[in-house]
Amino acid sequence: MEPLFEVQSMKHSLGELSFVWSDTGGYYRVYKNERQLYEGTVAEFTDGELDSRHPFQYTIERVKDEKVEDVIVIQTSALTSRVEDEHPLQRLVITTIAASSQIALSWERIKGVEKYDIYRNGIYLDTVENNRFIDRESSMSEAVTYSVLGTRPLIDSNQQMNVSKSIVSKAFEVVMPPSSENKPTEESYTFSIRVNCRDHLLQPVAKRKKVLEIDRWKFRYTTFLKEDILKNPNLLSPLPYFAGDDRDFDPEGKSYRTRVDMRGEFNIEESSLQFTKAVGPSIGMNYLKSYKRHGHASLEDIEIKRLEGKPSEINFEIVHDVGNPLTVSPPIHYEVKGHLDCEGNIDLVGYHNDAPHHEIYLSLGDGDWWTIRQSESEGLAYLSGVLGDDYWRYMTCN
């Protein structure tokens, strides 16, 4: 039985990375983003020219008798120094290795996280203590999405107020015991990687299509209240109850607290970005749960801007800080940064409070909505800003 053509080891250091693969005969070519960097019989490669702005992709081809016999694709990023108060997943090195025999994931350790739950297409697979996972059972002909979930104590947070937030959240636990699935003294981290079907991904570089993968996309971020009627946590308010949105996760849900829609388009020389912002009505009720009054929050509390980038890519940022116009309460806060390009490469990163429900979707071309994230509310007390937040990242490996 011939040895499997797989990456054996990979090492990241500041300004350099190297990897070694199994020497299965023939000679090898290494490409970086489809530009050839190496050809030879030695089964290892070192790269000292790294761009820390976005993930990049290597392709290793095994050639025998002038024919490409096997292909490995590696998607990774440069190791960088940490910046205080930066999103903890923003520069986290996440590596995806696709070969005909496996899909392997590895990631830079997150301080304070002791174990990680692994999901494939939303189905739980395993819990690991190491920062790596190998899947030998996924289909070659289907795209697959892996999600890695971890939590850590709030005291280990990157945020400057981590100590005071941890003390307040522990006090919150005393008066309101946490569920077994989430604790106020913890932050949660989720990163997801959608790996394209390997029948397409593992093509030799010379056979890959050189046309636009996508010409347009849609992005939707919605916050909503699942309940029909909610009790106001502000006991001093003259409005003891509020109407909710009375629905579950649905990209086309009609009722919501807030919604951001974005649309991007690519052509050969330029790209464009359009967006809309909307807020649903806040409806206050009396003690009999009957209508008393309503109001709308300000759209100015949702800031969207396009960031600098190449004509073939769109980079954007959303900062959302929308409160209840009828009562004094903390706002719904979330932030998102996004990168999408005409080849279908996607890198989205963000965080949000654990309330209310958050749902994020993306559609490429005329395709259906992809679910990027769905997060259930832990209760309106989590809007306070002193409890643990949810940090997330979503990437593609094409």
TORNUPA-274889 format. One line per 3 residues: number of its first residue (from 1); for each residue x, y, z of C-alpha. Coordinates in nm, 2 decimals. Example, Ala and Ser with C-alpha at 12.3 -4.5 7.8 and 13.67 -1.06 7.14 Angstrom:
1> 1.23:-0.45:0.78; 1.37:-0.11:0.71
//
This chain:
1> 0.00:0.00:0.00; 0.14:0.34:-0.10; 0.19:0.60:0.17
4> -0.08:0.87:0.18; 0.01:1.21:0.02; -0.04:1.43:0.33
7> 0.12:1.72:0.51; 0.33:1.57:0.80; 0.41:1.89:0.99
10> 0.37:2.27:0.98; 0.55:2.54:1.17; 0.46:2.90:1.21
13> 0.69:3.17:1.35; 0.68:3.55:1.32; 0.77:3.63:0.95
16> 0.80:3.27:0.84; 0.62:2.94:0.80; 0.73:2.60:0.68
19> 0.57:2.27:0.61; 0.68:1.91:0.53; 0.47:1.66:0.34
22> 0.51:1.28:0.28; 0.76:1.20:0.01; 0.56:0.96:-0.21
25> 0.78:0.98:-0.52; 0.81:1.20:-0.83; 0.88:1.57:-0.79
28> 0.68:1.85:-0.64; 0.55:2.20:-0.73; 0.44:2.45:-0.46
31> 0.21:2.74:-0.55; 0.10:3.03:-0.33; -0.23:3.18:-0.45
34> -0.16:3.01:-0.78; 0.19:3.16:-0.83; 0.46:2.89:-0.85
37> 0.73:2.93:-0.58; 0.90:2.59:-0.58; 0.98:2.28:-0.79
40> 1.20:2.00:-0.68; 1.22:1.65:-0.52; 1.26:1.77:-0.16
43> 0.93:1.73:0.03; 0.94:2.05:0.23; 0.90:2.43:0.18
46> 0.97:2.75:0.37; 0.80:3.08:0.30; 0.95:3.40:0.44
49> 0.73:3.65:0.25; 0.40:3.66:0.43; 0.11:3.91:0.41
52> -0.07:3.93:0.74; -0.38:4.11:0.60; -0.57:3.81:0.47
55> -0.54:3.43:0.47; -0.35:3.28:0.18; -0.34:2.94:0.01
58> -0.07:2.70:-0.09; -0.11:2.42:-0.35; 0.13:2.12:-0.35
61> 0.13:1.91:-0.66; 0.30:1.57:-0.69; 0.41:1.51:-1.04
64> 0.51:1.18:-1.20; 0.58:1.12:-1.56; 0.49:1.48:-1.64
67> 0.14:1.42:-1.49; 0.00:1.57:-1.17; -0.09:1.26:-0.96
70> -0.20:1.42:-0.63; -0.28:1.76:-0.49; -0.28:1.91:-0.14
73> -0.43:2.25:-0.06; -0.33:2.44:0.25; -0.51:2.76:0.36
76> -0.35:2.95:0.65; -0.23:3.29:0.76; 0.07:3.46:0.90
79> 0.15:3.45:1.28; 0.14:3.80:1.42; 0.19:3.97:1.75
82> -0.12:4.03:1.96; -0.27:4.38:1.99; -0.45:4.47:2.32
85> -0.83:4.51:2.29; -0.82:4.34:1.94; -1.09:4.09:1.85
88> -0.93:3.76:1.97; -1.02:3.57:1.65; -0.92:3.86:1.41
91> -0.56:3.74:1.36; -0.59:3.39:1.50; -0.40:3.15:1.28
94> -0.65:2.90:1.15; -0.51:2.63:0.91; -0.71:2.41:0.68
97> -0.54:2.13:0.49; -0.73:1.94:0.22; -0.60:1.62:0.07
100> -0.78:1.33:-0.11; -0.75:1.13:0.21; -0.85:1.38:0.47
103> -0.94:1.74:0.58; -0.72:1.85:0.87; -0.78:2.16:1.08
106> -0.54:2.33:1.32; -0.55:2.66:1.50; -0.35:2.88:1.72
109> -0.43:2.82:2.09; -0.66:3.07:2.26; -0.54:3.16:2.61
112> -0.77:3.01:2.88; -0.96:2.77:2.65; -0.91:2.41:2.77
115> -1.12:2.22:2.52; -1.29:2.26:2.18; -1.61:2.12:2.05
118> -1.60:2.02:1.68; -1.90:2.02:1.45; -1.94:1.93:1.08
121> -2.24:2.08:0.91; -2.39:2.16:1.25; -2.36:1.80:1.38
124> -2.14:1.74:1.68; -1.84:1.52:1.61; -1.59:1.54:1.90
127> -1.44:1.74:2.18; -1.07:1.78:2.17; -0.81:1.93:2.41
130> -0.55:1.97:2.14; -0.57:2.25:1.88; -0.62:2.02:1.58
133> -0.87:1.78:1.43; -0.86:1.54:1.13; -1.17:1.42:0.94
136> -1.13:1.12:0.71; -1.50:1.06:0.66; -1.63:1.36:0.47
139> -1.74:1.33:0.10; -1.51:1.44:-0.18; -1.80:1.57:-0.38
142> -1.97:1.79:-0.13; -1.88:2.12:0.04; -1.85:2.08:0.42
145> -1.86:2.34:0.70; -1.66:2.28:1.02; -1.73:2.48:1.34
148> -1.49:2.49:1.64; -1.64:2.62:1.97; -1.45:2.70:2.29
151> -1.51:2.91:2.61; -1.27:3.07:2.85; -1.30:3.26:3.18
154> -1.39:3.63:3.14; -1.08:3.72:3.35; -0.87:3.61:3.05
157> -1.05:3.85:2.81; -0.85:4.08:2.58; -1.06:4.37:2.69
160> -0.92:4.63:2.93; -1.21:4.60:3.17; -1.18:4.22:3.20
163> -1.13:4.22:3.58; -1.42:4.44:3.67; -1.64:4.26:3.41
166> -1.55:3.93:3.57; -1.64:4.05:3.92; -1.97:4.19:3.81
169> -2.06:3.87:3.61; -1.98:3.65:3.91; -2.22:3.87:4.12
172> -2.48:3.82:3.85; -2.43:3.44:3.88; -2.52:3.46:4.25
175> -2.86:3.62:4.19; -2.93:3.45:3.86; -2.77:3.10:3.83
178> -2.64:3.03:3.48; -2.75:2.75:3.26; -2.53:2.45:3.20
181> -2.46:2.57:2.85; -2.35:2.92:2.91; -2.21:3.12:3.21
184> -2.18:3.49:3.25; -1.82:3.45:3.37; -1.72:3.30:3.03
187> -1.66:3.43:2.68; -1.75:3.20:2.39; -1.55:3.16:2.07
190> -1.67:3.00:1.75; -1.49:2.99:1.42; -1.63:2.81:1.11
193> -1.46:2.71:0.78; -1.66:2.62:0.48; -1.44:2.38:0.27
196> -1.53:2.36:-0.10; -1.59:2.01:-0.24; -1.25:1.85:-0.28
199> -1.33:1.73:-0.64; -1.31:2.10:-0.73; -1.06:2.22:-0.47
202> -0.79:1.96:-0.54; -0.76:2.03:-0.92; -0.41:2.10:-1.05
205> -0.35:2.47:-1.07; -0.32:2.46:-1.46; -0.68:2.33:-1.48
208> -0.84:2.58:-1.25; -1.09:2.82:-1.40; -0.96:3.18:-1.45
211> -1.30:3.34:-1.45; -1.50:3.53:-1.18; -1.64:3.28:-0.93
214> -1.91:3.52:-0.82; -2.04:3.85:-0.96; -2.26:3.95:-0.67
217> -2.35:3.86:-0.31; -2.60:3.95:-0.04; -2.55:3.97:0.34
220> -2.81:4.00:0.61; -2.77:4.05:0.98; -3.09:4.05:1.19
223> -3.16:4.08:1.56; -3.50:3.97:1.70; -3.69:3.86:2.01
226> -3.82:3.51:1.99; -4.10:3.55:2.25; -4.44:3.69:2.18
229> -4.44:3.91:2.50; -4.15:3.98:2.73; -4.13:4.11:3.08
232> -3.93:4.44:3.11; -3.62:4.38:3.33; -3.64:4.75:3.43
235> -3.87:4.73:3.73; -3.90:5.11:3.75; -4.04:5.14:3.40
238> -4.41:5.23:3.35; -4.41:4.97:3.07; -4.39:4.63:3.25
241> -4.41:4.43:2.92; -4.29:4.45:2.56; -4.40:4.28:2.25
244> -4.15:4.04:2.09; -4.12:3.92:1.74; -4.28:3.58:1.80
247> -4.07:3.38:1.56; -3.77:3.15:1.53; -3.46:3.17:1.30
250> -3.56:3.25:0.95; -3.36:3.45:0.69; -3.69:3.59:0.55
253> -3.84:3.66:0.90; -4.07:3.96:0.87; -4.05:4.09:1.23
256> -3.72:4.20:1.39; -3.56:4.45:1.62; -3.30:4.55:1.37
259> -3.19:4.44:1.02; -2.89:4.52:0.80; -2.89:4.42:0.44
262> -2.59:4.46:0.22; -2.54:4.39:-0.15; -2.20:4.37:-0.33
265> -2.13:4.34:-0.70; -1.81:4.27:-0.89; -1.71:4.32:-1.25
268> -1.37:4.31:-1.42; -1.24:4.65:-1.31; -1.44:4.76:-1.00
271> -1.68:4.66:-0.73; -1.97:4.83:-0.56; -2.14:4.80:-0.22
274> -2.50:4.91:-0.12; -2.67:4.87:0.21; -3.00:4.94:0.39
277> -3.07:4.97:0.76; -3.40:4.90:0.93; -3.54:4.90:1.29
280> -3.87:4.73:1.39; -4.12:4.90:1.62; -4.07:4.88:2.00
283> -4.42:4.82:2.15; -4.47:4.88:2.52; -4.76:4.71:2.71
286> -4.93:4.77:3.05; -4.98:4.52:3.33; -5.27:4.37:3.14
289> -5.03:4.31:2.85; -5.23:4.55:2.63; -5.08:4.81:2.40
292> -4.98:5.13:2.56; -4.74:5.30:2.32; -4.47:5.24:2.06
295> -4.15:5.40:1.92; -3.86:5.34:1.68; -3.49:5.35:1.76
298> -3.26:5.57:1.56; -3.10:5.43:1.24; -2.80:5.65:1.32
301> -2.71:5.40:1.58; -2.61:5.15:1.31; -2.29:5.26:1.14
304> -2.18:5.09:0.81; -1.87:5.19:0.61; -1.67:5.04:0.33
307> -1.30:4.99:0.41; -1.01:5.02:0.17; -0.93:4.73:-0.06
310> -0.85:4.62:-0.42; -1.12:4.67:-0.69; -1.17:4.29:-0.69
313> -1.26:4.28:-0.32; -1.51:4.44:-0.08; -1.42:4.51:0.28
316> -1.67:4.66:0.52; -1.74:4.73:0.89; -2.07:4.74:1.09
319> -2.09:4.89:1.44; -2.44:4.84:1.59; -2.55:5.01:1.91
322> -2.93:5.03:1.91; -3.13:5.08:2.23; -3.49:5.06:2.32
325> -3.66:5.40:2.25; -3.93:5.35:2.52; -3.72:5.28:2.83
328> -3.37:5.32:2.98; -3.19:5.00:2.89; -2.85:4.89:2.75
331> -2.83:4.88:2.37; -2.80:4.57:2.14; -2.44:4.58:2.05
334> -2.25:4.40:1.78; -1.96:4.46:1.55; -1.87:4.29:1.22
337> -1.58:4.32:0.98; -1.60:4.15:0.64; -1.39:4.07:0.34
340> -1.53:3.92:0.02; -1.37:3.89:-0.32; -1.47:3.80:-0.67
343> -1.32:3.45:-0.64; -1.55:3.36:-0.36; -1.31:3.40:-0.07
346> -1.49:3.51:0.24; -1.36:3.62:0.59; -1.61:3.75:0.83
349> -1.53:3.83:1.20; -1.74:3.98:1.47; -1.88:3.97:1.82
352> -2.21:4.04:1.99; -2.40:4.04:2.33; -2.58:3.72:2.42
355> -2.91:3.90:2.37; -3.14:3.91:2.18; -3.14:3.64:1.91
358> -2.88:3.71:1.64; -2.89:3.56:1.29; -2.65:3.62:1.00
361> -2.68:3.49:0.64; -2.50:3.52:0.31; -2.60:3.44:-0.05
364> -2.36:3.42:-0.35; -2.50:3.50:-0.69; -2.85:3.35:-0.73
367> -2.79:3.09:-0.46; -2.98:3.02:-0.14; -2.90:3.18:0.19
370> -2.60:3.03:0.37; -2.63:3.03:0.75; -2.32:3.21:0.88
373> -2.44:3.23:1.24; -2.75:3.17:1.46; -2.72:3.27:1.83
376> -3.00:3.23:2.08; -3.06:3.49:2.35; -2.95:3.41:2.71
379> -3.19:3.68:2.84; -3.21:4.06:2.83; -2.97:4.09:3.12
382> -2.69:4.00:2.88; -2.73:4.34:2.71; -2.56:4.50:3.01
385> -2.21:4.49:2.85; -2.04:4.35:3.16; -2.12:3.98:3.09
388> -1.94:3.75:2.85; -1.97:3.82:2.48; -1.98:3.58:2.18
391> -1.69:3.61:1.94; -1.72:3.45:1.60; -1.54:3.41:1.27
394> -1.65:3.26:0.94; -1.41:3.17:0.65; -1.41:2.98:0.32
397> -1.15:2.75:0.18; -1.20:2.75:-0.20
//
